[in-house]
Amino acid sequence: MPKKKSPEDFFQRARAKGSGINKAIVNGAEVQKHLQPKTAKNYARALDLWNGYAQDHPGADPYDLETLKDFVRDVTYGIDGVTATPKAGKKASSNTGKTSQPDGGGTTPPYLPQRHSPLQMLFIKEPLRTELGLAHRKRIRSYGTTNHFIHLGTQLWEKDWQIYDKPRVRVDTWAKIQLYVFTSARVGEFIESTCRAGSGRGLYFRDMTFGVFRNEHGKAEFAIQVVRDAKNMTWTPEKRPENSVHEGLEPRPLFCNPVLTMLARAIADHAFRDYSTMEELLAIEPPEDEMYHLRQHESVLGKPFFHVISTGEMEKADTFSRRLRELGVRAEYLRCPTIHDFRAEGLYLIDKLYSTAQRMKHGGHKDERTFGDSYMPNNAGTDLQGGYFDGKLRSIVNDRFRGMTLHRNPELWQALPAKKQFELENSLEFTAIEEEIKALAPMAKTDSTAKGSRNALMAQKRKLVSDELHKCQEQQPGKMLASPDDAVLMGYHWTQFHRVRRLMPERDRLASNLFLVAPIRSDEGRSVLRDMIALCQQEAEVPFRPGLEPEKCTCLMADHKLDLDSKPAAERWRHIYGCHKKKLVASYGFAELCFDCSEWMVGQDKWDDHCKSHLERPEMLPIQCNPFVYGGTLACPGYCPFCLGNAAPPAPTRIQQFLDREKWKAHLGEHIGLLDDSKATKCTHPRQKCIDAFPSVLELKFHLQDVHCIELTKGIKRRRSTNQADTMPARRKRSRMSKDRDPDVKVDMWTQLTYEFVDETTTLCSRRSPGTSTPSSISSHGSSPSNTARDESMGAAETPASSVCTDLVDKLDPRLLDE
């Protein structure tokens, strides 16, 4: 045992280490707790409110209770409700009051005294709540049960129409959802929370341990352990909770396997030191009774596991929360599941299966009461009815009610129905805003004030649309259908992916294989892992369109070789289309690409026979008829529902392909212009079972927009009264004419065009085995109105239709006019 040092020796050693060199931190000031950036921001916001109040009330004293009450009352009046009610909740007002009374920290001066806090809270709770009718109850806790997890996964992988900046984002999003669900973590424990803004805190590669072991059946199995950067454990990192995820002992669908997704991420990032390929990892045979450690490269240990692709920095919680919220809306949730909803469900299940100590460590709790106060369902999950009669206790009833805390409508509208949109756009408030925007447009180009006013009006107009959509969603019928065949397909949303999946081989296979029950080492599991790795490494979901492969461009062999890879997708496919068609026409006299089959037909006779084969199978014709560009590439051309249902013209005329939206709309406008508004009108699309007749042309237009994705009501105002119509006949707007261009001759002209995104799809397709590209029709529950904003956004570049409809008046199907 070393000799005990005297006080003189002790302080002499301290001085030798530099204790007396710089004593700047030693002063008589009171030490205050360091504030997180979010907390400091909230304090600054509260003090800004007080300063604004003080300007309107000269001589306002924060130490005067009457003044403080008036301040809190004014602030509460200015708070907007976040739910269906426009009134603020009592909790929101109380939080503002608390934030206005900081107990010191950083450079924030404690303007408002703490001694008034209890009296202020009572003022909010009693007289102020009574005066304003403040909501006195919090929103009931929601629980992310298994079915909600499945709905999100099904939407993301089997039918999602969202285009992310990089295909990797889809894999990252699902990996985060899986990890949060299976660890019950808070949002800020794996990515940078808004409360820790700028800290870079989250899950790093160094916080993860990858391993392989032999499971209970003696088979090799991957497992991953993660360390969570838990709340209130900044200064005790040694106590942070650790959770493990694994492949699973029982067979489950592959999309439920978190190891599969995270392993694909790690392989794509070249994270493993001793293994670089998927085949090497799957060939590992671990020893008995111990875990084989998959060591990582030293270079990746300091990198975030979930990072921003462009910068490599830790991903932000607000970005992920926005993506999760948007995914929830696409998955038909009016109020989307949150990470905390899944955390609540996870802690409830852990409480049922494990001890209190295990539950507290799993949840990162320091107080045993936290679970009971904040996470335990009000429905305790008990079955006294079964116990009363000494019968079998049931849990399924309470489990189903717990799942109902998150409501989902399988046919949730994603955009306003055409009729509702028409009524909104012709309302006085909406038209007044549009007139103001139109008046400010010339000045907004040079005047920043006018530009700001115009932007504010644009935001106000978007809010009107958003509020009306939310109102329609709340009132949308939700009656259970007697049969899936009774579902009415409305809009492009629910079927869009199934229309374009053939353009994306990896996503096409994943949409089928991920929902198979198989282990990772099976053929299906290997295929899924390989495709996920490919998605993580791709720059775009649609590298090229089948039928328009890069090698079909004859310019590549010329002296002026074109770098197609550097061109936008919208220019690339058009260039290849014109270039290859020019070559085939020179050799065969006629050539055309069937965009639905992705096959070139050479010779007029072959093209005629091919068009007839499509018309002979009406169940394969697309219901949605507008041109559809996905990822910059034309996925589906436009069709005319009137021509499709007219048996008189030849097959190429009936099924003509429109590669340009403006020509397609002009063609449809000619059909619509021939209809008599005084007579009932039919939709003659050969596939969709439309109603017998529509009472007016306007009702037909609503139908065309909602079902066939043909927007013809934009800009149409309400009809004048009969007297006005008699005295002031409306003039028809003349279609804009443009010069025809020959894509077979002027190939380079395609590179000067710009194109934007439009939405269109056809009926749902059934799941297919890997490698299959021909869709088969199945019934669907999903439906929504078309997204008019996106539909408008496609550019007006002109492209000749593959066939021309001549003698339109003579060949018009008489079924269009119902006497």
Rosetta blueprint (number, residue, H / E / L):
1 M L
2 P L
3 K L
4 K L
5 K L
6 S L
7 P H
8 E H
9 D H
10 F H
11 F H
12 Q H
13 R H
14 A H
15 R H
16 A H
17 K L
18 G L
19 S L
20 G L
21 I L
22 N L
23 K L
24 A L
25 I L
26 V L
27 N L
28 G L
29 A L
30 E L
31 V L
32 Q L
33 K L
34 H L
35 L L
36 Q L
37 P H
38 K H
39 T H
40 A H
41 K H
42 N H
43 Y H
44 A H
45 R H
46 A H
47 L H
48 D H
49 L H
50 W H
51 N H
52 G H
53 Y H
54 A H
55 Q H
56 D H
57 H L
58 P L
59 G L
60 A L
61 D L
62 P L
63 Y L
64 D L
65 L H
66 E H
67 T H
68 L H
69 K H
70 D H
71 F H
72 V H
73 R H
74 D H
75 V H
76 T H
77 Y H
78 G L
79 I L
80 D L
81 G L
82 V L
83 T L
84 A L
85 T L
86 P L
87 K L
88 A L
89 G E
90 K H
91 K H
92 A H
93 S H
94 S H
95 N H
96 T H
97 G H
98 K H
99 T H
100 S L
101 Q L
102 P L
103 D L
104 G L
105 G E
106 G L
107 T L
108 T E
109 P L
110 P L
111 Y L
112 L L
113 P L
114 Q H
115 R H
116 H H
117 S H
118 P H
119 L H
120 Q H
121 M H
122 L H
123 F H
124 I H
125 K H
126 E H
127 P H
128 L H
129 R H
130 T H
131 E H
132 L H
133 G L
134 L L
135 A E
136 H L
137 R L
138 K L
139 R L
140 I L
141 R L
142 S L
143 Y L
144 G L
145 T L
146 T H
147 N H
148 H H
149 F H
150 I H
151 H H
152 L H
153 G H
154 T H
155 Q H
156 L H
157 W H
158 E H
159 K L
160 D L
161 W L
162 Q L
163 I L
164 Y L
165 D L
166 K L
167 P L
168 R H
169 V H
170 R H
171 V H
172 D H
173 T H
174 W H
175 A H
176 K H
177 I H
178 Q H
179 L H
180 Y H
181 V H
182 F H
183 T H
184 S L
185 A L
186 R L
187 V H
188 G H
189 E H
190 F L
191 I L
192 E E
193 S L
194 T H
195 C H
196 R H
197 A L
198 G L
199 S L
200 G L
201 R L
202 G L
203 L L
204 Y E
205 F H
206 R H
207 D H
208 M E
209 T E
210 F E
211 G E
212 V E
213 F E
214 R E
215 N L
216 E L
217 H L
218 G L
219 K L
220 A E
221 E E
222 F E
223 A E
224 I E
225 Q E
226 V E
227 V E
228 R L
229 D L
230 A L
231 K L
232 N L
233 M L
234 T L
235 W L
236 T L
237 P H
238 E H
239 K H
240 R L
241 P L
242 E E
243 N E
244 S E
245 V E
246 H E
247 E L
248 G L
249 L L
250 E L
251 P L
252 R L
253 P E
254 L H
255 F H
256 C H
257 N L
258 P H
259 V H
260 L H
261 T H
262 M H
263 L H
264 A H
265 R H
266 A H
267 I H
268 A H
269 D L
270 H L
271 A L
272 F E
273 R L
274 D L
275 Y L
276 S L
277 T L
278 M H
279 E H
280 E H
281 L H
282 L H
283 A L
284 I L
285 E L
286 P L
287 P L
288 E L
289 D L
290 E L
291 M L
292 Y E
293 H E
294 L E
295 R L
296 Q E
297 H L
298 E H
299 S H
300 V H
301 L L
302 G L
303 K L
304 P E
305 F L
306 F L
307 H E
308 V L
309 I L
310 S L
311 T L
312 G L
313 E L
314 M E
315 E L
316 K E
317 A H
318 D H
319 T H
320 F H
321 S H
322 R H
323 R H
324 L H
325 R H
326 E H
327 L H
328 G H
329 V H
330 R H
331 A L
332 E L
333 Y E
334 L L
335 R L
336 C L
337 P L
338 T L
339 I H
340 H H
341 D H
342 F H
343 R H
344 A H
345 E H
346 G H
347 L H
348 Y H
349 L H
350 I H
351 D H
352 K H
353 L H
354 Y L
355 S L
356 T H
357 A H
358 Q H
359 R H
360 M H
361 K H
362 H H
363 G H
364 G L
365 H L
366 K L
367 D L
368 E L
369 R H
370 T H
371 F H
372 G H
373 D H
374 S H
375 Y L
376 M L
377 P L
378 N L
379 N L
380 A L
381 G L
382 T L
383 D L
384 L H
385 Q H
386 G H
387 G H
388 Y H
389 F L
390 D L
391 G L
392 K L
393 L L
394 R L
395 S L
396 I H
397 V H
398 N H
399 D H
400 R H
401 F H
402 R H
403 G H
404 M L
405 T L
406 L L
407 H L
408 R E
409 N L
410 P L
411 E L
412 L L
413 W L
414 Q L
415 A L
416 L L
417 P L
418 A H
419 K H
420 K H
421 Q H
422 F H
423 E H
424 L H
425 E H
426 N L
427 S L
428 L H
429 E H
430 F H
431 T H
432 A H
433 I H
434 E H
435 E H
436 E H
437 I H
438 K H
439 A H
440 L H
441 A H
442 P H
443 M H
444 A H
445 K L
446 T L
447 D L
448 S H
449 T H
450 A H
451 K H
452 G H
453 S H
454 R H
455 N H
456 A H
457 L H
458 M H
459 A H
460 Q H
461 K H
462 R H
463 K H
464 L H
465 V H
466 S H
467 D H
468 E H
469 L H
470 H H
471 K H
472 C H
473 Q H
474 E H
475 Q H
476 Q L
477 P L
478 G L
479 K L
480 M L
481 L L
482 A L
483 S L
484 P H
485 D H
486 D H
487 A L
488 V L
489 L L
490 M L
491 G L
492 Y L
493 H H
494 W H
495 T H
496 Q H
497 F H
498 H H
499 R H
500 V H
501 R H
502 R H
503 L H
504 M L
505 P H
506 E H
507 R H
508 D H
509 R H
510 L H
511 A H
512 S H
513 N H
514 L L
515 F L
516 L L
517 V E
518 A L
519 P L
520 I L
521 R L
522 S L
523 D H
524 E H
525 G H
526 R H
527 S H
528 V H
529 L H
530 R H
531 D H
532 M H
533 I H
534 A H
535 L H
536 C H
537 Q H
538 Q L
539 E L
540 A L
541 E L
542 V L
543 P L
544 F L
545 R E
546 P L
547 G L
548 L E
549 E L
550 P H
551 E H
552 K H
553 C L
554 T H
555 C H
556 L H
557 M H
558 A L
559 D L
560 H L
561 K L
562 L L
563 D L
564 L H
565 D H
566 S H
567 K L
568 P L
569 A H
570 A H
571 E H
572 R H
573 W H
574 R H
575 H H
576 I H
577 Y H
578 G H
579 C H
580 H H
581 K H
582 K H
583 K H
584 L H
585 V H
586 A H
587 S H
588 Y H
589 G L
590 F L
591 A E
592 E E
593 L E
594 C E
595 F L
596 D L
597 C L
598 S L
599 E E
600 W E
601 M E
602 V E
603 G L
604 Q H
605 D H
606 K H
607 W H
608 D H
609 D H
610 H H
611 C H
612 K H
613 S H
614 H H
615 L H
616 E L
617 R L
618 P H
619 E H
620 M H
621 L L
622 P L
623 I L
624 Q L
625 C L
626 N L
627 P L
628 F E
629 V E
630 Y E
631 G L
632 G L
633 T E
634 L E
635 A E
636 C E
637 P L
638 G E
639 Y L
640 C L
641 P H
642 F H
643 C H
644 L H
645 G L
646 N L
647 A L
648 A L
649 P L
650 P L
651 A H
652 P H
653 T H
654 R H
655 I L
656 Q L
657 Q L
658 F E
659 L L
660 D L
661 R H
662 E H
663 K H
664 W H
665 K H
666 A H
667 H H
668 L H
669 G H
670 E H
671 H H
672 I H
673 G H
674 L L
675 L L
676 D L
677 D L
678 S L
679 K L
680 A E
681 T E
682 K L
683 C L
684 T L
685 H L
686 P L
687 R L
688 Q L
689 K L
690 C L
691 I L
692 D L
693 A L
694 F E
695 P L
696 S L
697 V H
698 L H
699 E H
700 L H
701 K H
702 F H
703 H H
704 L H
705 Q H
706 D H
707 V H
708 H H
709 C L
710 I L
711 E L
712 L L
713 T L
714 K L
715 G L
716 I L
717 K L
718 R L
719 R L
720 R L
721 S L
722 T H
723 N H
724 Q H
725 A H
726 D H
727 T H
728 M L
729 P L
730 A L
731 R L
732 R L
733 K L
734 R L
735 S L
736 R L
737 M L
738 S L
739 K L
740 D L
741 R L
742 D L
743 P L
744 D L
745 V L
746 K L
747 V H
748 D H
749 M H
750 W H
751 T H
752 Q H
753 L L
754 T L
755 Y L
756 E L
757 F L
758 V E
759 D L
760 E L
761 T L
762 T L
763 T L
764 L L
765 C E
766 S L
767 R L
768 R L
769 S L
770 P L
771 G L
772 T L
773 S L
774 T L
775 P L
776 S L
777 S E
778 I L
779 S L
780 S L
781 H L
782 G L
783 S L
784 S L
785 P L
786 S L
787 N L
788 T H
789 A H
790 R H
791 D H
792 E H
793 S L
794 M L
795 G L
796 A L
797 A L
798 E L
799 T L
800 P L
801 A L
802 S L
803 S L
804 V L
805 C L
806 T L
807 D L
808 L H
809 V H
810 D H
811 K H
812 L L
813 D L
814 P H
815 R H
816 L H
817 L E
818 D E
819 E L
